[in-house]
Amino acid sequence: ADNPVRSGNMRARTDVAALEAMAAALPKLGKSVPGLDAALRTMWEDVWHAEVSDCSGINPWWGEVHFGLDHNAKVLADAATWRAKVLTALGKPHAEVNLQTGVVTPLDALGVPGAPLAVAAPFDVTVTATGRGIETKWESAGADGTWLTVKIGLPTCGEDCFANEVSVAFPRFEDVLSYCPGLIEDEVRSYPLSAFTFLQKEAWLPLANGLIGLGNNTWVIKATRVVHVAARISPQDATITFDDETLRDTDTATWQFLVYKGDAAGALQAADRLNLHPTVSY
């Protein structure tokens, strides 16, 4: 259950980071919430426990999987409880938190987003979900580019097919690997694929900030709070593929990707705004 565990990690981490920013804003307004600092320490510990590799390593057993899922759920519930107390102290029912700047804006009401603007697909993608219904939508993301939303339904083929593997393959326009390696989330590195030796003719990249280049100043950024599976690369294939082989027969899935066109610096900023330091509202 790698995708539910890892995307759940990102949702839990984001909620605690936002709550921490809200806590930091309280003293500036002469407000306080008793017990909040200790609660935040506990929530961060629960986030770190949920992120342990046992939950999504090589063939984890269900006890390990549920350890991650249960800790994610506990963090989300605890963050919601303490967030309600902070909002009461702020005197507003809602707040917007910019995790890039740390600015917290109390709100009387949440803004209502406009209807998404459907746009033409900038290129073809291949969605594979044997025995399941598939729906794809391309919508404008404004200056950040284009949203691709993929909805994958329940199996309709009974027991006659293997319906646990789903994938979304993006075209690769150059034989270059451009991404942010592990622990280097503030810099894009680019290497010719010919510089690598692939023992299994492929490699899998976790993409902590969701970003990978397709070539020709075109980038795809997975929305990690929704889909957080690894990207497959191979010099033999002209695609970059996001693949999940563990979607249970009782589950559906909705994956979302941002396609950005521009230079590496702009793509890096878009990935940071989307995944690592988003603006969130509660």
Salt bridges, closest charged atoms under 4 A:
ASP15 OD2 - ARG83 NH1 3.71
ASP46 OD2 - LYS74 NZ 2.90
GLU51 OE2 - ARG13 NE 2.98
ASP78 OD2 - LYS74 NZ 2.82
ASP108 OD1 - LYS92 NZ 2.86
GLU139 OE2 - LYS137 NZ 3.82
ASP144 OD1 - ARG273 NH2 2.49
ASP175 OD1 - ARG172 NH1 2.62
GLU187 OE2 - ARG189 NE 2.79
GLU202 OE1 - ARG232 NE 2.50
ASP237 OD2 - ARG232 NH1 2.79
ASP251 OD2 - ARG248 NE 3.24
ASP272 OD1 - HIS277 ND1 2.83
